[in-house]
């Protein structure tokens, strides 16, 4: 008697970044034989760790060191890797994805992991040669090429990526200026005092920091030569790096008629408005929230894979957005409501000699937020307290010193102040 072998379902993944490849790993772990898999990737090579682009720029890593999934991995797992061909159209009626070179693949399940696009300031000269973003290996190569022939660089944006770009360019011999619109650096991750400490540290390393500065135009004819600020100053530049933020890449989803807001709107199973299409990663919008950190992207991949394979039925729920960072070798961490309000108290610790600043925000008997600058060893513990809503109780007086300390704090090291107090008031006890 002839046995009928059921056809394996066809899975197409659009996007070969960290979210897309994590999804593939999760699917292979649950059901390695369930799908015929095809992956569209706009870049020619396999997947790599984008978090490591900064040390790559700084000369601390090679590209081979940050590759996470090479061509051999796709072949070994019988995944068709359609490299160097971005997906450009989705026919939802026929369930077909079409690539930029005409490649077509049918799907039973489609997952969009299209990531995000860098924001470009709408100023004159933004498209001049010598202006680049900082999102992929091509951007890193463009910056390294500029370092070989140029001397001066301007980085527009004083967030994490901008400062990492500035550090890497400085290590490559460039004279670097950071232009930031807000009055302090990394205002989304740091409190004002730690931001000022970071700016001072950058300046001590030869990087010029201009806060409260608005870019008016990028100057040049055949190539960038300077950046003009709104106050009339002109900063000479052989290279301009735009690091002013990212926006979910939803063009493909929008063209296909999927529900989109800031990102591709999904439910708690990561399904879009079309039940046969899911989305994971930076392109996603969940309950009005978009995501740019690795941890939620990996959580999405795990939840989505569980539902696609039928191996699990967990629902996605964003956790506390704890961020551990390292810029120019300085460890930093922030999570939760680290600025606080009139109903909170802040506990602040400073050790000037070690360059350490810590700020904990308490709401009643709970830790609501934390900023650690210069020493982030206890970041996971603080993040857990925030996420779990743990009652502080008897730990309240020693909380600033981390889990290893149980003795009472020294009065000249820690002080509780209203969360809205000026930074120098909080620092006065240091």
Secondary structure, DSSP 8 states (H G I E B T S, - for coil): --------EEEEEE--SHHHHHHHHHHHHHHTTSEEEEEEESSSS-EE-GGGHHHHHTTSS-HHHHEEE-HHHHHHTTEEEEET--EEEEETTTTEEEETTS-EEE-SEEEE---EEE-----BTTTSTTEE-SSSHHHHHHHHHHHHH--EEEEE--SHHHHHHHHHHHHTT-EEEEE-SSSSTTTTTS-HHHHHHHHHHHHHTT-EEE-S--EEEEEESSSEEEEEETTS-EEE-SEEEE-S-EEE--HHHHHTT--BSSSEE--TT-B-SSTTEEE-STTEEETTEE--SHHHHHHHHHHHHHHHHTS-----------EEEEETTEEEEEEE-SS--TT-EEEEEEETTTTEEEEEEEETTEEEEEEEES--TTHHHHHHHHHHT-B-GGGTTTGGG-TT--S---TTTEEEEETTS-HHHHHTT-
